[in-house]
Amino acid sequence: MPYQLGLPAALARFGLRVELVPGWETRGSSIFSPRGSVSHWTAGPRGATTRPSLNVVLNGRPGLPGPLCNVYLDRDGIAVVVAAGKANHAGLGGWRGLVGNTMVFGTEAEAADGDDWTEAQRLAYPRVNAAYCSLGGFGPDMCCGHSEWAPDRKVDINGYPMSAMRAQVAAVLANPDSEDDDMTGEQAAQLARIENVLMRRQSGGIQDLHNITSTSLAELRKLAAAVAASGDIDETTLAAALAPSVIAALGAAKGISAEDVEAAVRRVFADAAS
């Protein structure tokens, strides 16, 4: 069972910035046949601007030898490839018939907890999982959080939530080139804030949105980029423009209305201004 040497190319194919840790090609065990992925956070320092946990995920800690992941996701959304082989990350537990580190890719994102994500990480994390899906030949349903793999002993990555992650992974796989190549970092961050507010909204008991389509995401990106590029961002105008374009995919029948979309956009701009 081979090292996953196609991992850097798969990550890059989904629009990620990729860095390689020297020796990644033969780090970890070659007894590795991943059919799913497990998402983690590092529990490192809150708001870190460097890579304080990279050494740990590379070399391990007392009682647990490295590598501890295949990809380390830094605060800027850069996918750092640590190991092409099996990593010691998931431990006891399982997900939909998968058990053992031999069967799952692992990602460690630099974050203290579920409230410590950067916008860049929010954009990048689904793409890391999409790359795993593409490389391993499995679907988004096989991407789980550590808290789903081992619910009695782990809490990462609660707060994302993983159901939203899987919906995002599905959208990325359906249209991997949906990110506008001309979108600036600020425009992408603005879009991520809008998407995340919508994703995390609780309306009528709905905690996540399963029906976002790649077409609607593309329309959302175009509208957000166009308004952001104008240099005169008016949240009321943007809210009104976004609602009719995405409301069908957001699923009005599940409790998400045009008013929800507009409220989410207004909240994003209010947060940004505060």
C-alpha positions as CSV (number, residue, x, y, z in Angstrom):
1,M,0.0,0.0,0.0
2,P,1.8,3.1,-1.3
3,Y,2.7,6.5,0.0
4,Q,0.3,9.1,-1.2
5,L,2.7,11.0,-3.4
6,G,0.0,12.6,-5.4
7,L,-1.2,14.6,-2.3
8,P,0.6,18.0,-3.2
9,A,-0.7,17.9,-6.7
10,A,-4.3,17.1,-5.5
11,L,-4.2,20.0,-3.0
12,A,-2.9,22.4,-5.7
13,R,-5.6,21.2,-8.1
14,F,-8.2,22.5,-5.7
15,G,-6.7,26.0,-5.6
16,L,-4.7,25.6,-2.4
17,R,-1.4,27.2,-1.6
18,V,0.9,24.2,-0.9
19,E,4.2,23.9,1.0
20,L,6.2,20.7,1.6
21,V,8.1,19.7,4.7
22,P,11.3,18.1,3.6
23,G,11.1,14.3,3.8
24,W,7.3,14.3,3.4
25,E,7.5,11.6,0.7
26,T,8.6,8.9,3.1
27,R,7.3,10.2,6.4
28,G,4.8,7.9,8.1
29,S,4.1,4.2,7.3
30,S,3.7,3.1,3.7
31,I,0.9,0.7,5.0
32,F,-1.7,3.3,4.0
33,S,-4.9,2.9,2.1
34,P,-7.1,6.0,3.0
35,R,-10.8,5.8,2.3
36,G,-11.8,8.7,4.4
37,S,-10.4,11.7,6.3
38,V,-10.5,13.0,9.9
39,S,-10.4,16.7,10.6
40,H,-8.7,18.1,13.7
41,W,-7.6,21.3,15.3
42,T,-4.2,21.6,17.1
43,A,-5.5,23.2,20.4
44,G,-2.5,25.5,20.0
45,P,-2.3,29.2,21.2
46,R,-5.4,31.2,20.4
47,G,-4.9,33.7,17.5
48,A,-1.4,32.5,16.7
49,T,0.1,34.2,13.7
50,T,2.9,31.7,13.2
51,R,3.0,27.9,13.1
52,P,3.4,27.0,16.8
53,S,2.1,23.4,16.4
54,L,4.0,22.4,13.2
55,N,6.9,20.9,15.2
56,V,4.5,18.8,17.3
57,V,2.5,17.4,14.3
58,L,5.8,16.7,12.5
59,N,7.7,15.0,15.4
60,G,5.0,13.9,17.8
61,R,4.9,14.3,21.5
62,P,5.7,12.0,24.5
63,G,3.8,8.7,24.0
64,L,2.8,9.5,20.5
65,P,5.4,9.6,17.7
66,G,5.0,11.7,14.7
67,P,3.8,12.4,12.1
68,L,0.4,13.4,13.6
69,C,-1.2,14.4,10.3
70,N,-0.8,14.4,6.6
71,V,-1.6,18.1,6.1
72,Y,-1.1,20.9,8.5
73,L,-3.4,23.9,7.7
74,D,-1.8,27.1,8.9
75,R,-3.6,30.4,9.8
76,D,-3.2,31.8,6.3
77,G,-4.9,28.8,4.7
78,I,-1.6,27.2,3.5
79,A,-1.7,23.5,3.2
80,V,1.6,22.2,4.5
81,V,2.2,18.6,3.5
82,V,3.8,16.8,6.4
83,A,3.5,13.1,5.5
84,A,2.6,11.0,2.5
85,G,2.2,7.9,4.7
86,K,0.0,6.9,7.6
87,A,0.0,9.4,10.4
88,N,-0.9,8.9,14.1
89,H,-3.9,11.1,14.4
90,A,-7.3,9.4,14.7
91,G,-6.7,6.7,17.4
92,L,-9.5,4.5,18.7
93,G,-12.8,5.0,17.1
94,G,-14.3,4.8,13.6
95,W,-16.5,6.3,11.0
96,R,-18.9,4.5,8.6
97,G,-16.9,1.3,8.7
98,L,-13.4,2.8,8.8
99,V,-11.2,2.0,11.7
100,G,-7.5,2.8,12.3
101,N,-5.1,5.4,11.0
102,T,-4.3,3.2,8.0
103,M,-7.7,4.1,6.5
104,V,-7.9,7.8,6.9
105,F,-6.1,11.0,6.0
106,G,-5.6,13.5,8.8
107,T,-5.6,17.3,8.8
108,E,-4.4,19.4,11.8
109,A,-5.6,23.0,11.5
110,E,-3.8,25.6,13.7
111,A,-6.6,26.6,16.0
112,A,-7.2,26.8,19.8
113,D,-10.8,25.5,19.5
114,G,-14.0,25.8,17.5
115,D,-14.1,29.6,17.7
116,D,-10.6,30.2,16.6
117,W,-10.8,29.8,12.8
118,T,-9.5,32.4,10.4
119,E,-11.4,33.2,7.2
120,A,-8.5,31.8,5.2
121,Q,-8.9,28.4,7.0
122,R,-12.6,28.4,6.5
123,L,-12.0,28.7,2.7
124,A,-9.2,26.2,2.6
125,Y,-10.4,23.4,4.9
126,P,-13.1,22.1,2.6
127,R,-10.6,22.1,-0.3
128,V,-8.1,20.0,1.7
129,N,-10.9,17.4,2.3
130,A,-11.9,17.7,-1.4
131,A,-8.3,16.9,-2.4
132,Y,-8.4,13.8,-0.1
133,C,-11.7,12.7,-1.7
134,S,-10.2,13.1,-5.2
135,L,-7.0,11.3,-4.4
136,G,-8.6,8.5,-2.4
137,G,-11.6,8.0,-4.6
138,F,-14.2,8.5,-1.8
139,G,-17.1,11.0,-1.3
140,P,-17.7,13.8,1.1
141,D,-19.7,11.5,3.4
142,M,-16.4,9.9,4.4
143,C,-15.0,13.1,5.8
144,C,-15.5,13.3,9.5
145,G,-14.4,15.3,12.5
146,H,-12.4,13.8,15.3
147,S,-15.4,14.3,17.5
148,E,-17.4,12.1,15.2
149,W,-14.7,9.5,15.0
150,A,-14.3,9.3,18.8
151,P,-17.3,11.1,20.4
152,D,-16.6,9.9,23.9
153,R,-13.1,11.4,24.1
154,K,-12.7,14.1,21.5
155,V,-14.3,17.5,20.8
156,D,-12.5,18.7,17.6
157,I,-13.7,20.0,15.3
158,N,-17.0,20.9,17.0
159,G,-18.3,24.3,16.1
160,Y,-17.4,24.1,12.4
161,P,-19.8,22.1,12.0
162,M,-18.8,18.9,10.0
163,S,-22.2,18.7,8.3
164,A,-21.5,22.1,6.8
165,M,-18.0,21.0,6.0
166,R,-19.3,18.0,4.0
167,A,-21.7,20.2,2.1
168,Q,-18.9,22.5,1.3
169,V,-16.7,19.6,0.2
170,A,-19.5,18.4,-2.1
171,A,-19.7,21.9,-3.7
172,V,-16.0,22.1,-4.2
173,L,-15.9,18.6,-5.9
174,A,-18.8,19.6,-8.1
175,N,-17.0,22.7,-9.3
176,P,-13.3,22.9,-8.2
177,D,-12.7,26.0,-10.2
178,S,-15.6,27.9,-8.7
179,E,-13.3,30.4,-6.9
180,D,-12.9,33.5,-9.1
181,D,-9.2,33.7,-10.0
182,D,-9.4,37.5,-10.0
183,M,-10.9,37.6,-6.5
184,T,-8.7,39.4,-4.0
185,G,-7.9,38.0,-0.5
186,E,-10.2,40.6,1.0
187,Q,-13.0,39.8,-1.3
188,A,-12.6,36.1,-0.6
189,A,-12.6,36.7,3.1
190,Q,-15.8,38.8,2.8
191,L,-17.5,36.0,0.9
192,A,-16.4,33.5,3.5
193,R,-17.9,35.6,6.3
194,I,-21.2,35.6,4.4
195,E,-21.2,31.9,3.7
196,N,-20.2,31.1,7.3
197,V,-23.0,33.2,8.9
198,L,-25.5,31.4,6.6
199,M,-24.0,28.0,7.4
200,R,-24.1,28.5,11.1
201,R,-27.5,30.0,11.3
202,Q,-30.1,28.1,13.4
203,S,-33.5,28.6,11.9
204,G,-36.4,26.3,12.6
205,G,-34.0,23.7,14.1
206,I,-31.8,23.7,11.0
207,Q,-28.2,23.9,12.1
208,D,-26.6,23.5,8.7
209,L,-27.5,23.8,5.0
210,H,-27.2,20.7,2.9
211,N,-28.6,22.1,-0.4
212,I,-26.0,24.6,-1.5
213,T,-25.2,23.9,-5.2
214,S,-22.0,24.8,-7.0
215,T,-24.0,27.0,-9.4
216,S,-25.3,29.1,-6.6
217,L,-21.9,29.3,-4.9
218,A,-20.5,30.6,-8.2
219,E,-23.2,33.2,-8.4
220,L,-22.6,34.2,-4.8
221,R,-18.9,34.6,-5.5
222,K,-19.5,36.7,-8.6
223,L,-21.9,39.0,-6.9
224,A,-19.8,39.4,-3.7
225,A,-16.6,40.0,-5.8
226,A,-18.4,42.5,-8.1
227,V,-19.7,44.6,-5.2
228,A,-16.4,44.4,-3.3
229,A,-14.4,45.4,-6.4
230,S,-16.6,48.5,-6.8
231,G,-14.9,50.1,-3.8
232,D,-18.2,51.3,-2.5
233,I,-19.7,48.4,-0.6
234,D,-23.3,48.9,0.4
235,E,-24.6,46.1,2.5
236,T,-28.2,46.8,1.8
237,T,-27.6,46.6,-2.0
238,L,-25.5,43.5,-1.6
239,A,-28.1,41.8,0.6
240,A,-30.8,42.5,-1.9
241,A,-28.7,41.2,-4.8
242,L,-27.6,38.0,-3.1
243,A,-31.0,36.9,-1.9
244,P,-32.7,36.0,-5.2
245,S,-29.6,34.4,-6.6
246,V,-29.0,31.9,-3.8
247,I,-32.3,31.4,-2.0
248,A,-33.4,28.4,-4.0
249,A,-30.2,26.5,-3.2
250,L,-30.3,27.6,0.4
251,G,-33.5,25.8,0.7
252,A,-36.5,27.9,1.6
253,A,-38.4,24.7,2.5
254,K,-35.9,24.1,5.3
255,G,-36.4,27.4,6.9
256,I,-33.9,29.6,5.1
257,S,-35.6,32.6,3.5
258,A,-34.6,35.7,1.6
259,E,-34.7,37.6,4.8
260,D,-32.2,35.1,6.3
261,V,-29.8,35.8,3.5
262,E,-30.2,39.5,3.8
263,A,-29.8,39.4,7.5
264,A,-26.6,37.4,7.2
265,V,-25.1,39.8,4.8
266,R,-26.0,42.8,7.0
267,R,-24.5,41.1,10.0
268,V,-21.2,40.4,8.2
269,F,-20.8,44.1,7.3
270,A,-21.9,45.2,10.8
271,D,-19.2,42.9,12.3
272,A,-16.6,44.2,9.9
273,A,-17.3,47.8,10.8
274,S,-17.2,47.2,14.5
